Amino acid sequence: FNGSFTVGNGGATFGTTSSSVISIGSASKVDFANTTGTGRTLTLKGGNVTDASTYEPSLFDNAETQERLFSAVVKNGVGAWIIGGAGSSFKSSATFDINAGILGFSSGALAGTGLITVSGTSTLRWEASNTNDVSGRLVIADAATATVDVGANNVSFGTALGFGAAKTGAIVKQGAGELTLTKSNDFTGGVTVDAGVLNANHVTALGSGLVTVNAAQLNLGQVVANDVTVTGGTVKGSATSGTLTLNSGSTLSSGDAITTYAGGSVVLNGGSVLEWKAYDTVGGAGVGYDRFNFANLDLSALSANGAKATIKLISHSDLLGTQGDSNLAGSHSTALGIVHTFNFGTVSGNLNLANGQSITDVFTFDVSSFTFAGSTPTTSDVWSMSFDGGALTLTAVPEPSTYGFGIGALALAAAAIRRRRKKAAEAKSDEA
């Protein structure tokens, strides 16, 4: 539709069927009756969930006064509408109520100060090349499941979001791009990260409800208190003081830099992954290589002959971008042909294992991203995890044929392994 239309005091409604679309393009002109508008509302509705209709007309009279423009926009129906253009047909105080379906908007199309309220199960979507921050106007209604779809854009919310009186609304993050929350948000409905990346850069950015990460990534720039459940996704950066549950295909990473992860309770289920980065041994735990400190660690779903968790070893680079003794090389290296022992972390509370299981037997090691000095590869079977007195210890025993062990070193390594296995056997016997 590229013609002109006139809007009287009653406003205007455009609707589609489940298979039709309406395109009110930029060549269209909208004129407003030369009377002061009394609640002129633009209603967009329809049932087409596959193809979006568009609304982006320009004004027939560029001198149109604010009083004559649309004072509200209402999105109804399960279908999708996109508002484009410069938003010239809306008052600067116009409100936008998304009651169902999808409302997309181009950069600048929702300019103004009016509230943008998301109710029911509906979506606000950023169209291509749109990074507009509307957080100061965005309200999540009580009991709503509000999807924030940033598309392929990187959008930052610089203001706290608004919520209903009971603060029970929930947020779903969609879109391949990144959404960054920089302020405190007071709500209990929870957050689901379904796609792309969600950056939480405030301790209460995620509210107080459950956070679920599905095949997406949650970056924690601050320590949060939420319980977090991950299924096929990644949690990266700072920790949660709540309970973090990693299901199959999920990864916990302390971030891009070597650091100490200090979190609450962590549950590792079968197929979950802990990423551990190492640069050198000189710096020690938390400096030369990652360290994980847990309040509680639950490994009760893991077993020697069943589901296991994986520790993924990663060779890290120093600040100059050169390989350090992530592969234990260079001036920071330790001599090869010895047993390498790393203070992997601590458990200050309870370490839970299934009856008859030892921590030595419930982990596998992914060494595809790790090498020793001189780019010498390693194998997963030379690595092991142990636990004693609240301390988690990661040990690598190089193969004698690869690293030229002396007889004395071999004897020491063998003795260490025998002691560890004996202790594990005694622990199993005590449990029985």
Secondary structure in CASP SS format (residue, H / E / C, confidence):
PFRMAT SS
TARGET T0000
AUTHOR 0000-0000-0000
METHOD secondary structure of the structure
MODEL  1
F C 1.00
N C 1.00
G C 1.00
S E 1.00
F E 1.00
T E 1.00
V E 1.00
G C 1.00
N C 1.00
G C 1.00
G C 1.00
A E 1.00
T E 1.00
F E 1.00
G E 1.00
T E 1.00
T C 1.00
S C 1.00
S C 1.00
S C 1.00
V C 1.00
I C 1.00
S E 1.00
I E 1.00
G C 1.00
S C 1.00
A C 1.00
S C 1.00
K E 1.00
V E 1.00
D E 1.00
F E 1.00
A C 1.00
N C 1.00
T C 1.00
T C 1.00
G C 1.00
T C 1.00
G C 1.00
R C 1.00
T E 1.00
L E 1.00
T E 1.00
L E 1.00
K E 1.00
G E 1.00
G C 1.00
N C 1.00
V C 1.00
T C 1.00
D C 1.00
A C 1.00
S E 1.00
T E 1.00
Y E 1.00
E C 1.00
P C 1.00
S E 1.00
L E 1.00
F C 1.00
D C 1.00
N C 1.00
A C 1.00
E C 1.00
T C 1.00
Q H 1.00
E H 1.00
R H 1.00
L C 1.00
F E 1.00
S E 1.00
A E 1.00
V E 1.00
V E 1.00
K E 1.00
N C 1.00
G C 1.00
V C 1.00
G C 1.00
A E 1.00
W E 1.00
I E 1.00
I E 1.00
G C 1.00
G C 1.00
A C 1.00
G C 1.00
S C 1.00
S C 1.00
F E 1.00
K E 1.00
S E 1.00
S E 1.00
A E 1.00
T E 1.00
F E 1.00
D E 1.00
I E 1.00
N C 1.00
A C 1.00
G E 1.00
I E 1.00
L E 1.00
G E 1.00
F E 1.00
S C 1.00
S C 1.00
G C 1.00
A C 1.00
L C 1.00
A C 1.00
G C 1.00
T C 1.00
G C 1.00
L C 1.00
I E 1.00
T E 1.00
V E 1.00
S C 1.00
G C 1.00
T E 1.00
S E 1.00
T E 1.00
L E 1.00
R E 1.00
W E 1.00
E C 1.00
A C 1.00
S C 1.00
N C 1.00
T C 1.00
N C 1.00
D C 1.00
V C 1.00
S C 1.00
G C 1.00
R C 1.00
L E 1.00
V E 1.00
I E 1.00
A C 1.00
D C 1.00
A C 1.00
A C 1.00
T E 1.00
A E 1.00
T E 1.00
V E 1.00
D E 1.00
V C 1.00
G C 1.00
A C 1.00
N C 1.00
N E 1.00
V E 1.00
S E 1.00
F E 1.00
G C 1.00
T C 1.00
A C 1.00
L C 1.00
G E 1.00
F E 1.00
G C 1.00
A C 1.00
A C 1.00
K C 1.00
T C 1.00
G C 1.00
A E 1.00
I E 1.00
V E 1.00
K E 1.00
Q E 1.00
G C 1.00
A C 1.00
G C 1.00
E E 1.00
L E 1.00
T E 1.00
L E 1.00
T C 1.00
K C 1.00
S C 1.00
N C 1.00
D C 1.00
F C 1.00
T C 1.00
G C 1.00
G C 1.00
V E 1.00
T E 1.00
V E 1.00
D C 1.00
A C 1.00
G C 1.00
V E 1.00
L E 1.00
N E 1.00
A E 1.00
N C 1.00
H C 1.00
V C 1.00
T C 1.00
A C 1.00
L C 1.00
G C 1.00
S C 1.00
G C 1.00
L C 1.00
V E 1.00
T E 1.00
V E 1.00
N E 1.00
A C 1.00
A C 1.00
Q E 1.00
L E 1.00
N E 1.00
L E 1.00
G C 1.00
Q C 1.00
V C 1.00
V E 1.00
A C 1.00
N C 1.00
D C 1.00
V E 1.00
T E 1.00
V E 1.00
T E 1.00
G C 1.00
G C 1.00
T E 1.00
V E 1.00
K E 1.00
G E 1.00
S C 1.00
A C 1.00
T E 1.00
S C 1.00
G C 1.00
T E 1.00
L E 1.00
T E 1.00
L E 1.00
N C 1.00
S C 1.00
G C 1.00
S C 1.00
T E 1.00
L E 1.00
S E 1.00
S C 1.00
G C 1.00
D C 1.00
A C 1.00
I C 1.00
T C 1.00
T E 1.00
Y E 1.00
A E 1.00
G E 1.00
G E 1.00
S E 1.00
V E 1.00
V E 1.00
L E 1.00
N C 1.00
G C 1.00
G C 1.00
S C 1.00
V E 1.00
L E 1.00
E E 1.00
W E 1.00
K E 1.00
A E 1.00
Y C 1.00
D C 1.00
T C 1.00
V C 1.00
G C 1.00
G C 1.00
A E 1.00
G C 1.00
V C 1.00
G C 1.00
Y E 1.00
D C 1.00
R E 1.00
F E 1.00
N E 1.00
F E 1.00
A E 1.00
N E 1.00
L E 1.00
D E 1.00
L E 1.00
S C 1.00
A C 1.00
L C 1.00
S C 1.00
A C 1.00
N C 1.00
G C 1.00
A C 1.00
K C 1.00
A E 1.00
T E 1.00
I E 1.00
K E 1.00
L E 1.00
I E 1.00
S E 1.00
H C 1.00
S E 1.00
D C 1.00
L C 1.00
L C 1.00
G C 1.00
T C 1.00
Q E 1.00
G C 1.00
D C 1.00
S C 1.00
N C 1.00
L C 1.00
A C 1.00
G H 1.00
S H 1.00
H H 1.00
S C 1.00
T C 1.00
A C 1.00
L C 1.00
G C 1.00
I C 1.00
V C 1.00
H E 1.00
T E 1.00
F E 1.00
N E 1.00
F E 1.00
G E 1.00
T E 1.00
V E 1.00
S C 1.00
G C 1.00
N C 1.00
L E 1.00
N E 1.00
L E 1.00
A C 1.00
N C 1.00
G C 1.00
Q C 1.00
S C 1.00
I H 1.00
T H 1.00
D H 1.00
V C 1.00
F E 1.00
T E 1.00
F E 1.00
D E 1.00
V E 1.00
S E 1.00
S E 1.00
F C 1.00
T E 1.00
F E 1.00
A H 1.00
G H 1.00
S H 1.00
T E 1.00
P E 1.00
T C 1.00
T C 1.00
S H 1.00
D H 1.00
V H 1.00
W E 1.00
S E 1.00
M E 1.00
S E 1.00
F E 1.00
D E 1.00
G C 1.00
G C 1.00
A E 1.00
L E 1.00
T E 1.00
L E 1.00
T E 1.00
A E 1.00
V C 1.00
P C 1.00
E C 1.00
P H 1.00
S H 1.00
T H 1.00
Y H 1.00
G C 1.00
F C 1.00
G C 1.00
I H 1.00
G H 1.00
A H 1.00
L H 1.00
A H 1.00
L H 1.00
A H 1.00
A H 1.00
A H 1.00
A H 1.00
I H 1.00
R H 1.00
R H 1.00
R H 1.00
R H 1.00
K H 1.00
K H 1.00
A H 1.00
A H 1.00
E H 1.00
A H 1.00
K H 1.00
S H 1.00
D H 1.00
E H 1.00
A C 1.00
END
